């Protein structure tokens, strides 16, 4: 009887050990699963190519009016509702100066690069809005777009910002469309779904052949 009891004790101990072992393995599996889960709200980088048609107005004598250039547009993430609501509130209260300060503090969301140039333009506010046939992307940087300075006469001012807009549709499974870039613009109103610019005679850079890569 003692020997039998001893066997039962060992069996009971083994069962408990197996339960504990599987419990530990389960915790390790849950921990590893949580640790390897992808971050939510952070889509992979989007890259667009486009042909930029420079304005017909003459800039410096070294730049030909109506020239073309290849651009690459990189979007790493979009501004959240909370981020854009905060910027819109700051703009409504303190206008351009307050918005500039908010953009300077914001993280980079994307950039515009011109082929053959080392510099690029940082985008600090980026939104994607669904339209009837696709989507519209608009983006704002904290100052005028410097790599376009040669195409525009005059100096930029502190109340002016660089603006990007893309209008996209999906064709043959690929997003493509057209857009504009404004070298320096004054903003009239800003919200989470739209941006309205003041009209003061600045010709935009026209983007054709916009295509997601």
Steps between C-alpha positions, in 0.01 A plus 500: 500500500782741583665427169171559318448828686851602402417431137186713523699784656760487222227487233322794661825695516573424132150615393543825694843551344358446151217748570746759628729442199218547250380805691846656471520416131158659451616821669813504286288457186266785597794725583676427172177553305438838663859607447497414130162654420518777240440856615148618431438820305843496335455395135808412296670784315320611186706626208372694199683611187388804300602731220508861622423771247653821630307830482502702182614811688874563490708463812874557485685529172650155561160328504283451193129568538281199430778248565424151630653292775447155651379493859474229763246536781541287813224471762597321821182561699192717516411760758241377750169675561635624834814644337318686225226621735767648726671675207167629369417640844839668528461650153150629579632670813851615410492482119821439303747549782325247725469249216868536413597431861278189506647373173856556621427284807327224298683191380573454132221309325649493150716684250527621139825447311603622156710269285862612478483705821621395842262712704133426564195669645353371827126453536371548855122471453365233262136398452329247273132567425270258317332640188227361275746331266815466713669726751662838541822554693602839627816581690659808657858590585615764744655737243529568127647222285861603461596279207239691296636844588672534161169474315328781690599866528501674836563384852269285710348626822437346840126469441553283190511120491577231245192303390459164323175362361446169320175379339513124454292227340571129478552374146613148419562445870739798532429843647572778253386850417617860511577772750654836582779640712490859618838649575371747758138548599298685759238287668145632536346212695605157624304199623545126518347447156597809304737789457404829330769732369492872441514609136789732420631408158754225571503243220529143628727225377277258309552129564413255223550128475474459877533129571536293813807279491 
